[in-house]
Amino acid sequence: MKNPFKNLQLDPYEQEIEHNLPDITLKQDQTLVDQLAGYAQHTLARKKNINIRLPEKTLIKLKIQASQLGLPYQTYISAVLHQVGAKNNFFRI
């Protein structure tokens, strides 16, 4: 991994701050980083099939909206549910 700070020039104020910081050596265990990245990727990539009952009119409207966007309706419904689920507040009924 390249060090993005290799050619960094500190101004006098930054040099003073760096000088007053305790000597901290950070070690990065690449194996652990790779393992945690794999866990995160697997968690985010997992999908679960569900069955849902919708009124026919609702499904038709969703299919029309999806076709207007050029998307398969299942993908569109999934995206809509994801947007609602990704927010920290509840959908109001």
N, C-alpha and C positions, 0 to 999 in steps of 0.2 A: 504494500500500500504506500502510495506516495505521500510525503509529508507536505501539506499545503502551506505550512508555516516556515519552510526551509529558508526562504529569502526574506522573511519578515523583518522590517526595520522598526524598532520601537522608538517612540519619541521620549524625551527625558522623563516626562510624567509616568509613562508606561514602564520605563526602566526602573523607576523608583518603586513602583508597585511590585514589579517582578522581584526586585532585590529584597523587599520586605516580606515576601511570601515565604513560608517554610519550604524547605526542599522536599518536594513531593515527587515520587517516582510512580507513575501509573503503569501498571502492567496490563496488557490486554491478552487474554487467553483466547487465541483465535479459534481453538476447538470449541470453547464455550460459546463464543460469538456465533459461529456457524451453526451450532446446535440450537441456540435460541432463535436464530433467524429461520431455521427450518421449522421449528414449532410454530412461529408466527405465521409463516407462509401457509403451513398446513391448516392452521386454524382459520385463516381468512379464506382459504380456497374451498373449504368444506361446504357442501350444499346438501340440503335435506329435501327430499320429495314430500309434498303435502297434498292432500285432497281437500278441496274447498267447494262448498255449494254457494253459487251465486244466482241471483235472479237472472233469467235469460236476457232481459233488457240491459242489465248492467254488463253482462258479458259481451253483448253485441256492441254496446257503446265503447267498451275497452278495445274490442277488435277493430272498430273503425278508427279510434285514436291511434292504435298501433300501426294500422295500414297507412294512415296519413304521415306517420313518421318513418315509414319503411322498415318497421321492425316486426318480427314475429310476435304474436300477441302474448305468448308465455313470457318472452323476454321483457316486454313492456310491463306486464303485470308484476313481474319480479322486481323491475326497477322502481315501480311505484311503491311497492311494499317496502323495498329497501330504503327509499327516501323517508317514508314514515317511520320505519324502525330505527333509522340512524339518528333521528332527532332525540334529544333528551327529554322532550315532553310528550305527553300522550295525545293521540288523535282524539279530537272531541266529537262525540256522536250527537 
